[in-house]
Amino acid sequence: MEQKRKLSRKRLRTRKRVNWGPVFVVLLLSNLVIACFSSKLTAIRSINLEGVRDSERLRLNKLAGEIKGVPALKVDPRVIEAPFTNESRIKSADFRRNVFGVGRLILVYRKAVASIAGSKQAFIDEDGVVFTDPEEKLPMPSVLLQAKIKVTVVALSGVINYKQIAELAQMVRTTFPETLTGANQIEIEVQESGGVCLNMNSGIAILGTWDLLPEKVEKLKQVLIDQPDMFKNNLSINMMIPSHPQFKQRKKESG
């Protein structure tokens, strides 16, 4: 009996002690997380703006006033970004915040490469996205969509490959920079047949299909260099076969 008691006491003495260290660490981390979500120490105190236009400042000041004083982790970035991402002229909006009370809003605006003829605020960006922007003023070629195409575009998306139009517009901008403004502005006409031509101030360059566009545009540039007065005697130049451009002469005025 005595021996059993000794064994029992020995077992009690050899029981493992609880390691409270990890427990305290978990509790501490939990308190820190809770503090980050609720403590005024992490509240938004300032918002840095990156890539933001001056015209946006008033709206952003109002937005900043609504979230200042709110703990950083309670601010949902999607709520801040939504008003901007819903605007076609803004390509992306990214709001970030940290536990030091600093927020940062980064806006990236679409860069127009062509305007839509007949509209003062509609443009096409380098990715072929159509957007509106009342502040866009840069010189660029315009795009004319023939009447039936306009109706089709409204009814069905994807009928026109705006990406191809954007690529052509960029070619025109780099190849003919002097023909982007005023009376010399080039107009990219997208025809019902699916073809395309360049309406220049003094004549028409028919490009035909969208194949071989770089070669067609480069050849047109060379022809205009060699014959600067080409459109004085010719109404149009057909560039469908870039190695063999065809000319259509103007009708001579009678007596």
Protein Blocks (a to p, Z undefined) as FASTA:
>chain_A
ZZmmmmmmmmmmmpccddfklmmmmmmmmmmmmmmmmpmklpcfbdcdehiafklmmmmm
mmmmmmgopafklpcfklmmmmmmmpmklmbdcddddfkopacddddddddfbdcehiak
bccdfkopacddfkbcbdcddddddfklmmmmmmpghkacfklmmmmmmmmmmmmmmlmg
cjllccddddfkopacdddfkbccdebiaehklmmmmmmmmmmmmmmmlmmmpmbdcfkb
mmlccdddddddeZZ
